[in-house]
């Protein structure tokens, strides 16, 4: 006789689908490609490599990544898109997918499409030094239902925290936790797995110990608030920042030190029911992002109990940076795709704790 299944009230309509999607996003070394840059954010990247920020270039760049030859579905569980990609753009480069909406290209490759649903950070009034809140809750349920109908199965929403001697303040911690909890609850109601991204910024002069303190303060209140809003932990993913010294501290931590500090933070704050923690690469080099993730998974192999979640990646710059340079400077689509695929392979290896090479060189 099968064991009775406990269902909390009120019942969550999409619970089973949310659980399956969350697990699939981080299964077997898979991670996420963060290709959700807003029009303003991608402007900096395109212009840094000499490309104009126009609709054709944005579409071509994403088309290049999504149609790259090779086992992309082995390396990626999901792709976080921006609204234009999900709702408007088609593949136009020569490939078997030409003419298909980019969202369908992602699905045809066995990868799950997702969508950025926040509307960006804004100053949090009367904070000094200035902290931030995030906009995007207005109309979120209707937008999320529209994205679900278009094929998206997960969403992402980013909040940020600055680290100083006095921040993140309790106001910023509570405000951003409430914003994230409302987003996560609404997303699950619409059938989207919420990727909750409380980014503790690495900008500033602070030690790795101070970074850990700030992470613990933000994450512990966040998960308390998520529980208050009845968010289903088995149907969400945490997108975390790695615990590193501030970029103006003059201090450099080894991959092992970053791994130990980051897992210390997660073990004190993240419920084991959460299927996966994916890490962002913002503010870090490609080499460091991969090395830190690999070190965490190597440590997890030695002590599985310290990390009951899958530890994987949700990288933007670390996956895209070098490939974008090749595309912009040479116009060689195939070479750019090969460069992108190689980095996806390295990230996959790091998510398994099996990375043997160094960023910039193929794994041996």
Secondary structure per residue as TSV (DSSP state, phi and psi in degrees):
chain	resnum	aa	ss	phi	psi
A	1	X	-	360.0	129.4
A	2	X	-	-68.7	144.4
A	3	X	-	-67.2	144.2
A	4	X	-	-65.1	141.8
A	5	X	-	-99.2	124.2
A	6	X	-	-79.8	128.5
A	7	X	-	-121.3	114.9
A	8	X	-	-67.7	158.7
A	9	X	S	-112.3	146.5
A	10	X	S	-70.5	146.4
A	11	X	-	-63.4	143.4
A	12	X	-	-94.9	117.5
A	13	X	T	-53.7	-43.4
A	14	X	T	-100.9	20.0
A	15	X	H	-52.0	-52.0
A	16	X	H	-62.7	-41.2
A	17	X	H	-66.6	-41.1
A	18	X	H	-60.5	-44.2
A	19	X	H	-62.3	-44.8
A	20	X	H	-65.6	-41.3
A	21	X	H	-65.6	-45.3
A	22	X	H	-59.2	-42.1
A	23	X	H	-67.1	-40.5
A	24	X	H	-65.5	-32.7
A	25	X	H	-61.9	-30.3
A	26	X	T	-121.8	22.1
A	27	X	G	-75.4	137.1
A	28	X	G	54.1	46.0
A	29	X	G	84.7	-1.8
A	30	X	-	-73.2	151.7
A	31	X	E	-140.0	-161.8
A	32	X	E	-117.7	140.1
A	33	X	E	-91.9	119.0
A	34	X	E	-88.1	95.1
A	35	X	E	-116.6	39.5
A	36	X	-	-107.9	22.5
A	37	X	-	-60.1	133.6
A	38	X	-	-68.6	168.9
A	39	X	H	-57.2	-37.6
A	40	X	H	-71.4	-39.9
A	41	X	H	-69.4	-42.5
A	42	X	H	-71.8	-19.0
A	43	X	H	-56.2	-44.3
A	44	X	H	-63.5	-42.1
A	45	X	H	-67.8	-45.1
A	46	X	H	-64.5	-45.6
A	47	X	H	-68.0	-28.0
A	48	X	H	-67.7	-21.7
A	49	X	T	-109.0	12.4
A	50	X	T	84.6	18.4
A	51	X	-	-104.8	142.4
A	52	X	-	-74.4	141.3
A	53	X	-	-84.5	82.6
A	54	X	-	-127.0	170.4
A	55	X	H	-61.7	-38.7
A	56	X	H	-64.1	-43.4
A	57	X	H	-69.0	-38.5
A	58	X	H	-63.4	-43.5
A	59	X	H	-65.4	-45.9
A	60	X	H	-61.9	-40.3
A	61	X	H	-62.7	-44.9
A	62	X	H	-71.9	-36.3
A	63	X	H	-57.5	-45.5
A	64	X	H	-55.9	-46.3
A	65	X	H	-69.1	-47.3
A	66	X	H	-70.4	-23.8
A	67	X	T	-104.4	8.9
A	68	X	-	-59.2	137.3
A	69	X	S	-71.9	145.4
A	70	X	S	123.5	176.3
A	71	X	-	-81.6	60.8
A	72	X	H	-59.6	-35.4
A	73	X	H	-67.5	-17.6
A	74	X	H	-75.0	-31.7
A	75	X	H	-95.3	-29.7
A	76	X	E	-116.7	130.5
A	77	X	E	-89.9	-28.1
A	78	X	E	-155.7	161.5
A	79	X	E	-126.1	124.0
A	80	X	E	-85.7	121.5
A	81	X	E	-109.6	165.2
A	82	X	-	-95.8	161.9
A	83	X	H	-56.1	-39.6
A	84	X	H	-58.3	-42.0
A	85	X	H	-66.0	-44.3
A	86	X	H	-71.0	-39.5
A	87	X	H	-104.3	-16.7
A	88	X	T	-130.8	-43.2
A	89	X	-	-78.8	143.1
A	90	X	B	-113.0	158.0
A	91	X	-	-73.9	129.6
A	92	X	-	-124.3	-12.8
A	93	X	S	-71.2	156.4
A	94	X	S	-67.6	113.0
A	95	X	S	-167.2	172.8
A	96	X	T	-65.3	-13.2
A	97	X	T	-99.0	1.4
A	98	X	T	-55.1	131.8
A	99	X	T	94.0	-14.1
A	100	X	S	-85.8	144.3
A	101	X	B	-55.9	141.9
A	102	X	H	-58.9	-32.4
A	103	X	H	-63.9	-34.0
A	104	X	H	-75.0	-32.3
A	105	X	H	-59.2	-46.0
A	106	X	H	-59.4	-47.6
A	107	X	H	-65.8	-40.6
A	108	X	H	-61.2	-26.9
A	109	X	T	-86.8	5.3
A	110	X	T	78.3	23.2
A	111	X	-	-114.5	146.8
A	112	X	E	-91.3	125.5
A	113	X	E	-78.7	140.3
A	114	X	E	-130.3	177.6
A	115	X	E	-146.7	135.3
A	116	X	E	-75.9	125.6
A	117	X	-	-114.9	-6.5
A	118	X	-	-77.9	162.0
A	119	X	-	-112.1	19.9
A	120	X	-	97.3	161.3
A	121	X	E	-84.4	150.6
A	122	X	E	-136.1	156.2
A	123	X	E	-59.7	139.0
A	124	X	-	-90.0	115.0
A	125	X	T	-55.1	140.9
A	126	X	T	62.8	34.5
A	127	X	-	-110.5	141.7
A	128	X	S	-147.7	114.6
A	129	X	S	-63.4	157.6
A	130	X	-	-64.0	124.9
A	131	X	-	-108.3	-179.6
A	132	X	E	-131.1	155.4
A	133	X	E	-120.3	177.1
A	134	X	E	-127.4	135.9
A	135	X	-	-93.0	160.4
A	136	X	-	135.8	0.3
A	137	X	-	-79.1	-28.2
A	138	X	T	-62.6	125.8
A	139	X	T	69.8	13.7
A	140	X	H	-65.2	-38.9
A	141	X	H	-62.2	-47.2
A	142	X	H	-64.1	-42.0
A	143	X	H	-63.8	-42.4
A	144	X	H	-64.4	-39.3
A	145	X	H	-64.5	-37.3
A	146	X	H	-66.0	-42.0
A	147	X	H	-66.3	-38.5
A	148	X	H	-61.3	-44.3
A	149	X	H	-63.0	-29.8
A	150	X	H	-81.3	-8.0
A	151	X	T	117.1	-6.8
A	152	X	-	-69.1	145.1
A	153	X	-	-127.3	0.4
A	154	X	E	-151.2	163.3
A	155	X	E	-132.9	165.8
A	156	X	E	-138.2	140.8
A	157	X	E	-143.3	124.2
A	158	X	E	-109.3	132.7
A	159	X	E	-122.3	157.6
A	160	X	E	-130.1	153.4
A	161	X	E	-134.6	134.7
A	162	X	-	-98.7	149.7
A	163	X	-	-112.1	118.2
A	164	X	S	-138.6	-169.4
A	165	X	S	-65.5	-24.9
A	166	X	S	-118.1	0.2
A	167	X	-	-128.7	156.5
A	168	X	S	-69.0	136.2
A	169	X	-	-74.0	162.5
A	170	X	H	-62.3	-34.4
A	171	X	H	-60.6	-48.9
A	172	X	H	-65.4	-40.0
A	173	X	H	-61.3	-47.1
A	174	X	H	-71.8	-42.8
A	175	X	H	-61.2	-49.5
A	176	X	H	-69.6	-31.7
A	177	X	H	-64.6	-41.9
A	178	X	H	-64.9	-41.7
A	179	X	H	-61.8	-47.0
A	180	X	H	-64.4	-39.7
A	181	X	H	-66.8	-40.6
A	182	X	H	-65.3	-42.7
A	183	X	H	-59.2	-47.2
A	184	X	H	-64.6	-42.6
A	185	X	H	-64.0	-44.5
A	186	X	H	-65.0	-42.2
A	187	X	H	-60.0	-46.5
A	188	X	H	-64.5	-35.5
A	189	X	H	-61.5	-32.4
A	190	X	T	-90.4	-0.7
A	191	X	T	93.3	8.7
A	192	X	-	-102.8	130.9
A	193	X	E	-68.8	122.1
A	194	X	E	-81.0	124.1
A	195	X	E	-90.1	110.8
A	196	X	E	-93.7	117.5
A	197	X	E	-117.7	91.0
A	198	X	E	-94.5	85.6
A	199	X	E	-79.7	119.2
A	200	X	E	-89.5	110.3
A	201	X	-	-67.4	146.0
A	202	X	-	-94.8	7.4
A	203	X	-	-79.0	126.0
A	204	X	S	137.9	-179.8
A	205	X	S	-109.3	90.9
A	206	X	-	-152.1	158.4
A	207	X	-	-82.6	168.0
A	208	X	H	-65.6	-30.7
A	209	X	H	-66.7	-40.5
A	210	X	H	-67.6	-37.1
A	211	X	H	-60.6	-43.1
A	212	X	H	-61.9	-42.0
A	213	X	H	-60.2	-44.2
A	214	X	H	-65.1	-42.0
A	215	X	H	-60.7	-46.0
A	216	X	H	-62.5	-42.5
A	217	X	H	-61.5	-44.3
A	218	X	H	-71.1	-47.0
A	219	X	H	-71.5	-38.4
A	220	X	H	-64.6	-42.6
A	221	X	H	-70.3	-35.7
A	222	X	H	-58.3	-49.9
A	223	X	H	-71.5	-29.2
A	224	X	H	-62.3	-42.7
A	225	X	H	-72.3	-38.0
A	226	X	H	-58.7	-41.3
A	227	X	H	-64.8	-40.2
A	228	X	H	-60.6	-34.6
A	229	X	T	-87.9	10.1
A	230	X	T	60.4	34.2
A	231	X	-	-72.1	133.8
A	232	X	-	-80.2	107.1
A	233	X	G	-62.3	-28.7
A	234	X	G	-74.6	-10.1
A	235	X	G	-117.7	33.7
A	236	X	E	-142.2	166.7
A	237	X	E	-131.6	140.9
A	238	X	E	-94.4	127.7
A	239	X	E	-102.4	108.7
A	240	X	E	-109.3	154.4
A	241	X	-	-89.7	150.4
A	242	X	-	-80.7	147.7
A	243	X	-	-85.7	107.0
A	244	X	-	-134.5	160.9
A	245	X	-	-66.0	156.1
A	246	X	-	-61.3	148.8
A	247	X	T	-69.6	-11.2
A	248	X	T	-108.7	12.4
A	249	X	S	-82.6	-17.9
A	250	X	-	76.7	5.0
A	251	X	-	-106.3	144.9
A	252	X	-	-125.7	127.2
A	253	X	-	-99.9	146.6
A	254	X	-	-75.0	160.7
A	255	X	H	-54.9	-38.2
A	256	X	H	-65.5	-39.4
A	257	X	H	-66.8	-41.3
A	258	X	H	-64.1	-42.5
A	259	X	H	-61.6	-46.1
A	260	X	H	-64.7	-43.2
A	261	X	H	-66.6	-41.8
A	262	X	H	-66.9	-44.2
A	263	X	H	-68.9	-30.2
A	264	X	H	-60.9	-46.7
A	265	X	H	-61.7	-49.5
A	266	X	H	-63.6	-39.8
A	267	X	H	-65.5	-24.6
A	268	X	H	-89.6	-11.2
A	269	X	H	-131.5	-27.5
A	270	X	S	-101.5	122.1
A	271	X	-	-61.2	144.2
A	272	X	T	-65.6	-16.9
A	273	X	T	-69.6	-23.3
A	274	X	S	-64.1	125.0
A	275	X	-	-68.3	-32.9
A	276	X	E	-155.5	152.3
A	277	X	E	-118.6	121.9
A	278	X	E	-110.7	144.4
A	279	X	E	-107.1	144.3
A	280	X	-	-90.2	158.8
A	281	X	-	-112.3	7.8
A	282	X	T	-57.9	131.1
A	283	X	T	82.1	-5.7
A	284	X	S	-114.5	153.3
A	285	X	-	-74.0	163.2
A	286	X	H	-56.7	-46.6
A	287	X	H	-62.5	-44.5
A	288	X	H	-67.0	-42.2
A	289	X	H	-57.0	-46.0
A	290	X	H	-69.6	-44.1
A	291	X	H	-63.6	-40.8
A	292	X	H	-66.2	-43.0
A	293	X	H	-64.3	-42.6
A	294	X	H	-62.3	-42.2
A	295	X	H	-62.7	-38.5
A	296	X	H	-63.2	-43.6
A	297	X	H	-73.2	-30.2
A	298	X	H	-66.2	-39.7
A	299	X	H	-66.2	-39.3
A	300	X	H	-63.0	-37.3
A	301	X	H	-61.0	-37.8
A	302	X	H	-74.1	-36.2
A	303	X	-	-133.4	77.6
A	304	X	G	-56.1	-30.2
A	305	X	G	-69.0	-18.2
A	306	X	G	-78.0	-12.2
A	307	X	-	-145.3	86.9
A	308	X	-	-75.0	-3.8
A	309	X	S	-102.5	158.6
A	310	X	E	-67.7	138.2
A	311	X	E	-114.1	110.3
A	312	X	E	-138.4	-159.4
A	313	X	E	-123.5	151.2
A	314	X	E	-138.6	73.2
A	315	X	E	-98.2	140.7
A	316	X	S	-105.9	-75.8
A	317	X	H	-59.0	-42.2
A	318	X	H	-64.3	-27.6
A	319	X	H	-90.0	-33.4
A	320	X	H	-99.0	-27.4
A	321	X	H	-54.2	-57.0
A	322	X	H	-67.3	-38.9
A	323	X	H	-64.3	-37.9
A	324	X	H	-64.5	-37.6
A	325	X	H	-63.0	-43.8
A	326	X	H	-61.3	-46.3
A	327	X	H	-60.8	-45.5
A	328	X	H	-72.9	-39.1
A	329	X	H	-87.3	-28.7
A	330	X	H	-113.6	-22.5
A	331	X	-	72.1	9.0
A	332	X	-	-85.8	96.5
A	333	X	H	-60.5	-46.6
A	334	X	H	-62.5	-43.5
A	335	X	H	-65.0	-39.8
A	336	X	H	-63.3	-41.1
A	337	X	H	-64.8	-39.9
A	338	X	H	-63.3	-39.4
A	339	X	H	-64.2	-42.8
A	340	X	H	-63.7	-46.2
A	341	X	H	-63.8	-36.4
A	342	X	H	-64.1	-39.8
A	343	X	H	-70.4	-34.6
A	344	X	H	-62.2	-39.3
A	345	X	H	-64.0	-44.3
A	346	X	H	-61.1	-42.7
A	347	X	H	-64.5	-41.1
A	348	X	H	-58.5	-45.7
A	349	X	H	-61.6	-41.8
A	350	X	H	-65.0	-34.5
A	351	X	H	-69.5	-15.3
A	352	X	T	-102.2	-3.1
A	353	X	T	70.4	31.4
A	354	X	-	-124.8	18.2
A	355	X	-	-76.2	127.1
A	356	X	-	-116.3	-18.6
A	357	X	S	-94.0	-162.0
A	358	X	-	-127.3	146.7
A	359	X	T	-57.7	131.3
A	360	X	T	105.3	-17.2
A	361	X	S	-131.7	147.9
A	362	X	-	-64.7	150.1
A	363	X	-	-63.5	140.8
A	364	X	-	-77.6	360.0
